[in-house]
Amino acid sequence: MDPIVPISFIVIVTIVMGGLVKIARDWRAGTQPQSADLERRLEAVEQELAALHQGLSETQERIDFAERILAQSPESKRLGTE
């Protein structure tokens, strides 16, 4: 067997592995800021959801209050729906 073949194989494998390591580092470095960005966006969505939940609770309380007031109004007595 010619000694150039194993040496060529080692050189090619080294180049490929070096490229894969570089790609892996770049990919990993690229995913960390995205992860931080996604976490920040998730927190913003959670805060907005909490605000919407609070608003919905207040609206439900107002509807309940309006229903109680309407149930006590004199118009219901005039219509004969006691």
N, C-alpha and C positions, 0 to 999 in steps of 0.2 A: 504494500500500500504506500502510496506517495505521501510524504510527510506534510505536503501543502494542504491536503484535504482536511485533516483534523484541525489544523491551524485556521484554515478558512472557515470551518464550521464554528470554531470557538469565537472568531472575530464576528461572524454574522450573529451568533446568539448573543454576544455581548452588546452589539449595536441594538438589536431588537429589545433586549432586556432594559438597556439604558433608556430607550425611547418609551417603553412601557412605564418605567419608573417616573420619567418626566411627565408623561400624560397623567399618571395617577396623582402626582403632586399637584399638577395644575387643576385637575378635576376636584381634588379634595379641597384645595384652596378656594375654588369657585363655589363649592357647596356650602361652606361655612357662612359667608355673607348672605347667601340665599336663606339659609336656615335662620339666621338672626333676623332677616327681613320678614320671613314668614312668621316668626314668633312675634315680632312687633305688630304685624298686620292682624294676627290672631288676637292679640291683646286689645287692639282697637275695635275689632268686631265684637269681642266679649263686652267691652265697655258700652258700645252702642246697643247691644242686645239688652244689657241691664237697664239702660235709659229707656228703651222701648217698653220693657216690662214694667217699669215704674209708671210710665205714661199710661199704659193699658190699665194698670191697677187703679190709677186716679180716675180714668174715664169710666171704669166699671162702678166705682163708688158714686160718681156723679149721676150715672144712669139710675142706680138704685135709689138715690135721693130724689131724683125727678119722678120716679115711679111712685114713691111714697107720697110725695106732694100731690101728684095727680090723683092718687087714690083717695086723698082726703078732701079734694076740692068740692065746692058746693055744686058744681055742674053735674057730678055723678049723682047727687041727691035729686037734682031737677029731672034728670033723665030716668029716674026710678031704678037705678042700678046699685042699690045699697048693698 
